[in-house]
Amino acid sequence: MYFADHAPPHVHIEYQGHEALIAIEDGAVVQGQLPKRALALVRQWCLDHRQELEQNWVNAQALKPLSRIAGADND
């Protein structure tokens, strides 16, 4: 997620040379592509962390610090 980024609210995903922008609201691919398995994991992660992601988006638009959210591998 980048500060003051363009709508719709999304996350930037990089996976094994693939890049995609994934909408926070519904997990739709806004731009780019990911392998099927990676996309399924990212969509589930977005669903599991939707409230945290939405709050981080609000903070990013206001140029405020973001909260750390555990990754899909729980790091």
N, C-alpha and C positions, 0 to 999 in steps of 0.2 A: 504494500500500500504506500502511495506517495502523498506527500503533503500537497494540498490545493489541486488535486488531480481532477480530471474531467468526469462528468456523469456518464453513465449511471454508476452508483457505488459498486466498486469491484476490487478484486485482489489480482496482483500480478503473480503468475505461476511460471516457474522454470523447471523443466524436468527432462533430463537426458537430451539436451539440445533443442527441445521443444519449448515454445513460449506461448502463453495464452493469458487473456484477461477474462476473469470469471466473475459474473454478477453475484453480489452477495445475496440478493433477494431470492433468486431461484436457481443459482448454479449454472445459468446459461453461459455459453461461450460468447463473449462480446467481440473478441478478436483473437486470431491465432488458432492453434489446435494442440491437443494433447492425445496421447494414446488412450484407448478406451479405458483400460484399467486405472491409469493415473487420473483420468477425468472422473471416474466413479469415486475414487478416494477423495479427490478435491471437493466434489459435490457433497459428499457425506460430511466432510470436515466443515464445509460452509454451513450446512444445516445444523450440525452439532454446536457450532460457535457463532451462530447468526447474530445474537444480541451483542456479543463482544465485538464482532466485526463491524456491526452498525455503529456502535459507540466509538470505535476507533476511526471510522469514516468521518463521523461528526467532529471528532478531535482533530483529525488531519485537515479537514476543511477550515477549521479555526486556528490552524498552525499550533496546536497544543500537543504535548507528548502523547505517544501511543502506549497502550498497555500490551505487554507480551502475551501472546496466545500460544499455547502448546501446539506444535505441529502435528500432522497426521501420525507421525511416529512417536508422539508424546514427548518430544524433546523440550 
